[in-house]
Amino acid sequence: MSNDIPKMQRALATMQPFLASFLGLAAVRVWMQSNFFGSYTQSDAGLLSIVNQLFYGLTMLIAACIALRKTPSSSANNAIAWTGCVLMTLSTVFLVVNTEIHATWAFAATCILGGIGGAFGGGTWVAAYVRLGVRQAILYGFLSLALGSLGGLALSFMNESSAYVTSMFMPAISLLCYQKAMKAPLAPNSEKPAYDNEPRKTMAAFLIGFAIFGLALGISRGFPMGEPVNMGVSGRIVHQLGVVAFALFIIWWTCIAQKRLSFIFLWRIEIALVAGGMFLLSTLPDEAAPFAIAIVNIADTLMLAVVWVAMQDISRHSSVNPLAIYGFAWAARVLARNLGRVAIIALGATGIASTAANVIIGIVVFALAMSMTLLLSEDLPQTRPLFDTDDEKAEACRTDKNAQPHRKLHLANQELSSQKTVDTFDDEDGQTMHCSTSTAPTDLDAGEHGDTVDETTTQETIEEWFKRTFGFSNREAEVAALIAQGRSKNYIAETLFVSQNTVRTHAKNAYAKLDIHSNQELIDLVRDHYGENL
């Protein structure tokens, strides 16, 4: 525990300057829960949720298509933020009116304005979060999720009028926090666009995977007859505090324990929660349905942060407009979930849903299996692993006694370094770093491996040469540098914590860029480049 204290202090130091502003994203979720999900006193709010989410998803889809053609200016982003705030507030006003007069026009105004306003209000935060580094985005994103759950849980114990009055302040709070967040002295999206070289099928796999999983969630929400399931006090607590617990665990894992977060790890959690919830729905008595639905709702809520931080990382390392990346991903998730929700309602209306419960469960399980097939791949994406914090030279400055052994860079021949330069740059947390690098030649030698590169040559030097000269991705450079040192694929896989198939894929990509066909050719190429320094 004592070893975690310095890490915790560093994490808190990172959090302090703009913590309050970036947590403004939570206000959007609190507003959404209160207005369109009945503060989760039920699995959802039925028709109100469905109609609202339809306009929400369509707005995100249209906005994504527009963003592909034209990047919004800072003034346009500000206009979007204000528009979202106004529409969200007006939607709440019409919702209050509808509870009094129960008019179709008020219901329609609530859903349409809320759908468009929610898309604008949430999408506004893309411009702020894309400026964050990996760990900052994970920290603020999952903290916002946890705070939103605590706020939603509190609202669920208020009477309806008090909850609506409270939610009216959420859009303004979100807007004020956004304006402050945009003033944070963080680097804009200037990272190397690694994902520009990513095959299009990668993004297609993400979108289809999100859509199929969303379909399963939509069906699960109304199982088996399509009606919302009432959530008692215990169900609400399990749902919201379960989200808080998972969010805090991810924050501890990434920001305090300083371990690398894997998208596959997050997606396995999602799959396990939905599969577990459906299993309990199909086996436990009807009285236990709210508990099972709470588990499914945990998965649905966690997916907000999973998609958010994944798209943030892709956006930061891509030249594609972030609004387009976020918009397509969000639309795929929301519209597919709505489709599943409508489908279970339609089955319930026919009266056959209760007798065909096993068939419905089979459909959900099939959807989960398909999303696993698409997204549980270590080769996705190919050019750069998601949430990789080892990009850029900042990693060289972090090699202290607390660094993981497989990430330590071998500082070689410092006694031979006659000249040094100091590079100033921003690390992934937006902190200014100063790193001394030697300009003297680095020796290569043939050691016990015969023609292999001696370990006195730093991994860092070879990796930088590959990236600078041949356009390698970070992972390709890591793999190629280790191969050049005579390491086996099994050793590389264990060192980098990836599968041997992933190593083979990166090696194949490296060979193609170098126009070579074997390990020995790679070793010879490196030796030819540095041979004059022997």
N, C-alpha and C positions, 0 to 999 in steps of 0.2 A: 504494500500500500504506500509505503514511504517513497518508493521509486516513482509513483504516479503523481506525487505532489508537484514537482517541477513542471511536469507536463500539463497538469491542471492549471497551474499558474500561467503558463504560456497561453493555454486555450482561453482563459479568462481575460488575459491582456489583449488577445485578438478580438474578443467579444465586445470589450468596453466602449470603444469610440462611437460605434454606430449601431449598437445592438437594438436600441429602441426603434430606430427608423426602419431597419430591415424587417423587424418583426411586425411592421404594419401590414404585411401580407396576411397575417392571421385575422385581421379585422374583416377582410373580404370573406374568409371562410365562416367566421362567426355570423356575419350577415346572411350568407347563403343558407347556413343551417337553420337559422331562426325563421327565415321567410319561406323557404321552399322545401325544407325537409322536416318541418314541424319540430325543430330542436331534437330530432330523433327520439321523440316519445313513441314513434312508430318506426318501422323499417324505412319508410319514406312517407311523403305526403300524398301518395297516389297520383291522381290526375294533375294536381298542381305541380308536382315534381316533374312529371313527364312532359307537360307542355312547356314549362320553363326551360328544361334541359334541352328540348328540341331547338328552341330559339338560341339558346346558349351555344350549342354545338354548331348550328348553321352559321352563327355570327363568327365563331372562331374559324370555320372553314373558309368563309368569304374573305375574312381579314388575312388569312394565310395566302390565299390566291393573289390578293392585292399586293401583299408584302413581297411576293416573289418578283413582281414587276418594278416596284418602287420602294426604296428604303425611306421610312418616315424620318423627317428631321426632328430635332429636339423640340421645336415648337409644336410639331404635329403630335409628338409623344405627350407633351403637356396638355394639348387639346383633348387627346384621348382620355387622359387621366381625369380632367374636369368633366368631360361628357359622361364617363363611367360613374363618377360621383353623383352627378345630377340624376341620371336615369335610375341608379340604385335607390336613391332616396325617394324619388317619385314612385317607384315600384312599391316601396313599403307603405307609402301613403295610400295608394290604391288598394293594397292588401287590407289595410285597416278599414277602408271604406267598404270593401267587399264583405268583410266579416259582419258588417252592420246591415247592408241592404241585399247581399247575395245576388248581385246583378251580373249578367254575362259580360257586359262591357268592362266592368271593373275587374273581373277575373282575367279577361283577355289582356287588359292594360297591365295588370300585375305581372302576368307571365311574359309578355312580349318585352316590356321595359326592363323587367328583371333579367331576362335572358340576354338581351343586348348589353345592358348595363353591367351585368356580372362578367361578361366576356371582356368588356372594355376595362372594368375595374381590376380584374385579375391579370389580363394581358398587359396592362400598364407596367406591372412589376418586372416584366421580361427585360426591359431596358436597364433596370437597376441591377438585377441579379447577374446579367451577363458580364458585368464588370468585376464580379467576384472571382476569386480563385476557387479551386476544388474544395478545400476544407472549409472555407468561408461559406460557400454555397450550401454545403451539406449541413453546416452548423446552423445557419440562419433558416434554411428551408425546413429542417426537421424541428427546430425550436418553434417556428411559426405553426407547424402542424400540431405540436403538443399544446401550445398556447390556445390555438383555435379549438382544440378538443376540450380543454378546461373551460373556455368561455361558453362553448355549446352546452356542456354539462350543466353549468350554472344557469343558463337560460332555460333549460328544460325543467327546472324547479320553480321558475317564475310563472305567474299567471300570464295569459296570452297578451293582454294589453301592455303589461310591463316589459315583456320580451320584445314586442314590436317597437315600443318607444326606445328601448336600449339599442336595438338593431339599427334604428334611424341614424345613430351617431357613428356607426361603423364606417360608412363610405367616406365621411369627412375625416375620420381618424386615419383611414388608409391613405387618403390624398395628402394629408399633412406629412405623414411619415414618408411617403414616396418622394415628396419635394425635398425633404431633408436627406434622404438616402442618395438622391441624385447629386447632392453637394459633397458627398463623401469623396476625399482625395484618393480615389482608386483608379487604377489603370483602365482605359477603355479596352474594348475587345481587340487587342493587338497580338494575341498569341498566334503561333504558326498555324495556318489553316490545314491541319493534318487531314481532316475529313473531306477536304476537297478532292482528294484522290481515292476516297472510299467508293466502292461499287454501289450503284444505285439500289441494288438488291438488298443492301444492308438497311437502308432507311425503309424500304418496302417491308422487310422482315419486322422491323420495329412497329410500324404502323399496323400491319396485319396482326401481329402478336398482341398489341394493345387492344385492337378491335375485337379479336376473338375472346380475349380475357374479359373485356368489358361486356360482351354478350353473355358470358357465363355469370358475371356478377348481376346483370339485369334479370336473368331468369331466377337466380337464387333469391333476389330481394322479394319476389312475390310468390315464392313456392309455398303450396302447390296450386292454389286457386286464384292467384293474381292479386288478392287483397293485401294491403299493408298489414304487417304483423305488429300488434301492440307491444311496446317495449316498456316493461315495468322499471322500477328503480334499479333492480339488480342488473337488468339487461343494459340499461343506459350506462351504468358504472363500468360494467365489463367492456362495453364498446369504447367509451371515451378514455378511460384510464388504461385500457389495453393499448390504445394508440399512443398515449403518453409514454408508457413503459417501453414500447418498441422504438419510439423516436429517441428517447434518452439513451437507449442501448446503442443505437447507431451513432449518436453523437459521442458517446464514450469511446466506442470502438475506433472512430475515425479521428477525433480531435484530441482525445486525452490519451488513449492507449497508442495513438499514432500508427494504427494499422491501416493497411490499404483496404478500401471498400470495393467490393466486387458487385457489379450489376447482377451477375448470376446469383450471388448470395441473396440479394434483395428479392429477386424474382422467385427464388425457391421459397422464401418466406411467404410471398403472395400465393403461390400455388398451394402450399401446405395449409394456409389458413382457409382458403375457399374449399379445398378438398375436405378438410376437417369439418368445416361448417356443414357442408352437404351430407357428409356421413352421419353427423349428429341429427340433422333434420330427418334423415331417412330411418334412423334406428331408435331415437328417443321418443318418448310420449309427446303428445301435442303440447303439454304444459311446458315442455323444455324448449319449444320452438324459439321463443325470444332469445334464449341463451345462444342457440345455434346461429340465429340471424345476427346476433351481436358479433360473433366471430367473423361472419361474412362481411359485416360492416367494417370491422377492423381492417380487413384486406382492402376493401373499397377505399377507405380513408387513407391508408398507407400508400395506396397507388398514386394519390395526389403528389406526395413528396417524391416517390420513386420516379415518376414520369418527369416531375419538375426538375430534379437535380440531374437526371440523365440528359434531358434536352438542354439544360444549362451548359453542361460540359460539352455537348456536341456543338452548341451554338458558339461557345467561346473558341473553339478550334475549327471553325468553319467560316467561310466568307459569305455563306448564305444568310439572308436576313433572319435574325433570331425570331422575329414574329412569325415568319413562315414555318420555321422548325417547330416552335411551340404550338402554333395554330393547328397544323396538320395532326400532330400527336394528340392534342387535346380533343380535336373534333373526332378523331378515330375512336378515342376512349368513350366520349360522352354519347355520341350518336349510336354506337354499337350497344352500349349499355341500355340506352333508351329502347332500341329495337328489341332486345331481350326482355325488357320490362313489358313492352306492349304485347310481345308474343305470349308471355305467361298469362297476361290478362285475357287475351283472346282465347287461350285454351281453357281458362277458368270459366269464361262465359258459355262455352259449349257444354260444360258440366262433365267433361271427360278427364279433366286434369287430375282429380283425386284418384281415379282408377288407373291412370297412366303415369303415376308418380315415378315409377322405376324408369320409364322411358325418358322422362324429363331429366332425371338424375344422370342417365346414360348420356344425354346430349351435353349436359354440363361437364361431365367427366371427359367426353370427347373434345370439347372446346379447350379444357385445361391441358389435355395431352397435346393438342395442336400448338397451343401457346408455348408449351415446354419445348416442343420440337423446333420452333422458330427462334426462341430467345435464349434457351439454355445451351448456348454454344460459346466456347472459349475463343472462337475465331470471329466473334461478332462484337465490335467492329474489327476489321482486319488491320487497319493502318495505325491504330493507337487504342490501347485498352481504355475503357471508360474509367473515370476517376483516377487516372494515373497522375500522381503528384511529382513524378520524377522527370518532368519535361525540362528543359532549359538547364542552365548552369547552376541554378540555385542549389541543386542537390549536392554539389561539390562542397558547399559551405556548411552543410548540415552533418558532416561526418564526424560526430563526436562519440563519446562512449555509450550514448544511449541509442545510437543508430543501429538498425538491424544489420547483422553481419552480411547478408546477401546484397545489401544496398550500399555498403561502404565502398568507396572508390580507393583504389590502391595508389597512394601518392608516392611516385617513384623518383629516385635519383635527385632528391632535392639538393643534395650537396653539389650536383653538377649544374644546377640552375644558376646561370650568371645574370639573367635579366628577369624581371617580373613586371607584369602590368596588373593594374587593378581594374576589374570590370564592375560597373555599377548597374544594377538591374532590379526589377521587381520580382519577388518570388510569387508562388501561387496564392499567398495570403495577402498580397498587396504591400508587403513590407520591403523597404529598400535594403538590399544586400550588397556587400562589398566582398568580392572574391579574388584573391591573388592567384594568378596563373603564370606558369613559367613559359618563357619564350625560347628557352634553350632546347636543343634537339633531345629527343628521348631515345635511349638505346633499345635495340632489340638484340636478342641473342638466341641461339639454339640451345635449349636446355636438355632435360632428360627426355623430352619428346622428339628429339631429332631435329626435324625441320620446323617444329612449332615455335611460336613466338614466346620468348621468355616472360615470366611474370613481372620482371622489372619494367616492362612497358605497361603503362597504365591503361586500364580498361577505358578510362575517360578519354584518353588521347585518341585511341582507335575509333571509339564511338563518334567523337566529334568529327574525325576525318571522313567517316562514312556518311554522316549526315550532311556535312558541308559540301563534299565533293560529289556524292551520288544521290543525294536527296532521300536518304533512308529515313523511315520513321524512327521514333525513339526505341521501340521494341525490336525492330529489324536491326538497328545498330547494336543493341545489347547482345542479341543472339549472334550476329556476325562476328563481333569482337571476341566473344567467348569461343566460337569455333576457331577463330584465328589463333587462339591460345591453346588449341588442341583439346578442348573440352568436348566430351561426348554429349549427345542429345539428352541422355538420361540425366547427366550432371546439370546441364543447362535448365532442364525442366524443373529439377528440384531447387536449383538456385533462384530461379525467377518465379517459382510457385505457379507454373502453368503445366499443361499436359504436353506430352511428347508430340502429339498431333499439332499443337499450337507452335511448338518449336520448328517442326518440319515446314509448316506453312510460312513462318517468317523467314526461315532459311531459303525456301523456294523463291520467295519474293526478292530476297537479297541477291540470290544467284542471278535472277532474271535482270535485275538492275545493273549487275556487274558483268553480265554476259559470260558467266562461267557455269560449270556443271558439277563441281565437286569441292569437298572440303579442302583438299590439297591445293587446288587452284586458288582458293580464297587465302590460304596460308601463304602461298607463293606471292600473291598480289600484295599482301601487306608487307612481306619481307622485301619485295622489290622496291616498295615505296620508301622504306626506312633503312634499306640495306647499307646505304652510304654512311650511316651513323654507327655501324658496328665497329 
